[in-house]
């Protein structure tokens, strides 16, 4: 189950497009060694807690006790505002978690900045996760 849609069961639709799924695979692949060195996990569509009916973002970085450290959502321009709203709902429960939303159609990354209580854009800033060495956008670029 994603942040917006219920995908439970085979044949449920609409499923995310191939480009969306490819970006998830790409980010996991490019970050795997970094995650491993830090004893962290980046998991796709994993629930935020051990409640299997909880929200399941596209990607979650967990520590070794499965505490969510970072959430990365991948979306299209059409759903951007709704995904940001869903992330803001999660912020009420997971205050110390990073939040990123990547609009793959516009190729713009957004990161929630808790200090300013504002979403920053990759159009204005290089946006980094605490858990990755490169700007997060670099993990979305095909090599």
C-alpha positions in Angstrom: 0.0 0.0 0.0 1.5 3.3 -1.0 0.9 6.7 0.5 -2.0 7.4 -1.9 -3.3 4.1 -3.3 -4.3 0.7 -2.1 -2.3 -1.8 -4.3 -3.0 -4.9 -2.2 -3.5 -8.0 -4.3 -2.5 -9.1 -7.7 -4.1 -7.1 -10.5 -5.0 -4.0 -8.4 -4.7 -0.8 -10.4 -3.6 1.7 -11.2 -0.1 0.5 -10.4 2.9 2.9 -10.7 4.3 3.4 -14.1 7.5 1.6 -15.2 9.5 4.9 -14.9 8.5 5.2 -11.3 9.5 1.6 -10.5 12.8 2.0 -12.4 13.7 5.0 -10.3 13.1 3.0 -7.1 15.3 0.2 -8.4 18.0 2.7 -9.5 18.1 4.5 -6.1 18.3 1.2 -4.2 21.1 -0.1 -6.5 23.1 3.2 -6.3 22.9 3.5 -2.6 23.2 -0.2 -1.6 26.9 -0.1 -0.6 26.5 3.1 1.4 23.5 1.7 3.3 25.3 -1.5 4.0 28.4 0.3 5.4 26.2 2.2 7.8 24.1 -0.9 8.8 21.0 0.7 7.3 18.4 -0.6 5.0 16.6 1.1 2.1 13.4 -0.8 1.5 10.7 -0.3 -1.2 7.1 0.0 -0.2 7.8 -1.1 3.4 5.4 -0.1 6.1 6.6 2.6 8.5 6.0 0.4 11.5 5.4 -3.3 12.2 1.7 -2.6 11.6 1.4 -4.1 8.1 -1.6 -1.9 7.4 0.4 1.3 8.1 1.5 3.7 5.4 4.1 2.3 3.0 6.1 5.0 1.2 8.0 4.2 -2.0 11.3 4.0 -0.2 12.2 4.1 3.5 15.7 4.1 5.1 15.6 2.2 8.3 18.1 1.8 11.1 18.9 -1.7 12.4 15.8 -1.6 14.7 13.5 -0.7 11.8 13.1 2.9 13.0 12.4 5.0 9.8 15.1 7.6 9.2 14.2 8.9 5.8 11.2 8.7 3.4 11.5 9.1 -0.3 8.4 9.3 -2.4 8.5 9.3 -6.2 5.5 10.9 -8.0 4.2 12.7 -11.0 3.4 16.4 -11.2 -0.3 15.6 -11.0 0.0 14.0 -7.6 2.8 16.1 -6.1 0.6 18.2 -3.8 -1.3 15.2 -2.5 2.0 13.3 -1.8 3.4 16.2 0.0 0.2 16.4 2.1 0.5 12.7 2.9 4.2 13.2 4.0 3.0 16.1 6.2 0.6 13.7 7.9 3.4 11.3 8.6 5.5 14.1 10.1 3.1 14.3 13.0 4.0 10.7 13.8 7.7 10.6 12.8 9.2 13.9 13.7 12.9 13.1 13.3 12.5 11.5 9.9 13.7 13.1 6.6 11.1 13.6 3.9 11.8 13.8 0.2 9.5 13.8 -2.8 10.8 13.5 -6.3 8.6 14.6 -9.3 10.0 12.5 -12.1 8.1 14.2 -14.8 9.6 17.6 -14.0 12.8 16.1 -12.6 12.5 18.2 -9.4 13.3 16.9 -5.9 11.7 18.4 -2.8 13.0 18.1 0.8 11.2 19.1 3.9 13.3 21.4 6.0 12.1 21.2 9.6 14.0 24.3 10.8 12.2 26.6 8.4 9.0 24.4 8.2 9.2 24.6 4.5 9.7 22.4 1.4 13.0 23.1 -0.4 13.4 22.5 -4.1 16.3 21.1 -6.1 15.7 24.0 -8.5 17.2 26.3 -5.8 19.3 24.0 -3.6 21.4 20.8 -3.7 19.4 18.5 -1.4 21.2 15.9 0.7 20.1 13.0 2.9 22.0 12.6 6.1 22.5 9.0 5.0 23.9 9.4 1.5 27.2 11.0 0.3 25.9 12.6 -2.9 23.0 15.0 -3.4 19.9 12.8 -3.6 19.2 13.8 -7.2 22.4 12.1 -8.3 20.9 8.8 -7.3 18.0 9.4 -9.8 20.3 10.1 -12.8 21.0 7.2 -15.2 24.7 6.6 -15.7 
